[in-house]
């Protein structure tokens, strides 16, 4: 029943808050209406002229790191135009957290801690997640797979080859994600090609790989985290590259977040991650569709 | 003109010159990747299923479908001819396209013909039709074999199971949705 899902959702959100409060994270609320998001090739902001709704709170969260906050989290709504499907809503709820003086490895441990805590507190009778009739136990040892390894093993293809031929998404969603449904522990895909990590730093000594990872449970993509790039020149170059690709694809180029770029040089080495709260509730309730875990879908409005 | 944002179950589009009905649809978008629109579509003429994946920016032509009441005139070879009684315009449908509908169609009966442009791609029959039995075995009174049905041929040539008491020349009602005997009309 939907009312049960809404109670569980509220309990999960309260539990997430407690988890981060107990570890000394500062809960913040940053503006949802902003002049510029980080431009990405395939993410379209919802415009609220002359500004935009946030596609992620990352720009403001990182500016807070720059001001000296060491640990931050936020649960907020984000908007991405034209994204609607059984796992997507144009307006959805995102949890983001950031840590100074850490890299993506620490975030992976945070994910384990968070998913185990939410299961133990909110699903105490049976502390496991469900997706498409699969059971995923967050207390089992988590599996880590490099992206290139996943492409070679499950997609029988080279990831750079797929990127070049425009087959990356098809191989990932058609061949790899279905394989990930077979694991009964959470899976971390890590070390993405650098062209797929516009805001992440590169792996030391490896120009082709970025310190980015994605968390999957039962084949459902739940979170995306990375070690943050803090080189303003490189960041500007990547934003401009994203806009060049947008123009090439027929999308409008997006304004650059100039204050963010100005302050980036002073941001400490840090890591940040975004986790879809609606999808976490889907996993906790076993819902097949995101529609089952929100109070209203856009079609009902 | 439709865009990928219009894709949903039940949408009718034109693809390679044929009308297709979208029977399944899913939006997928891996993190930082491009959106994919996965569809399963049925060709409305020959029924074949097709899996197609689309990307942002692709567009589709609407399938211009029209349903018109027409009279069935005659069959010649494998072709069935229908006529619009208002405009006297005639359309021809192939036996293959007719499917099971041919079992229930009598000359001069009125049906709704689905048109895709100029082409007839299907007919909608009433749920029940009355057809006369042209051949069936006599029911032997006192037959205790326990058979509660027997084969009968109706005027369209269609053969179905009917209760033992149905006789040649009787008018029966057939449910066109499953092709089964429904009742008889006395008179």
Interface residues (C-beta under 8 A of the other chain):
Chain A: X40 X41 X42 X43 X82 X83 X84 X85 X86 X87 X88 X168 X169 X170 X172 X173 X177 X192 X196 X197 X198 X214 X221 X224 X249 X250
Chain B: X5 X26 X27 X28 X29 X30 X31 X32 X33 X34 X35 X36 X53 X56 X57
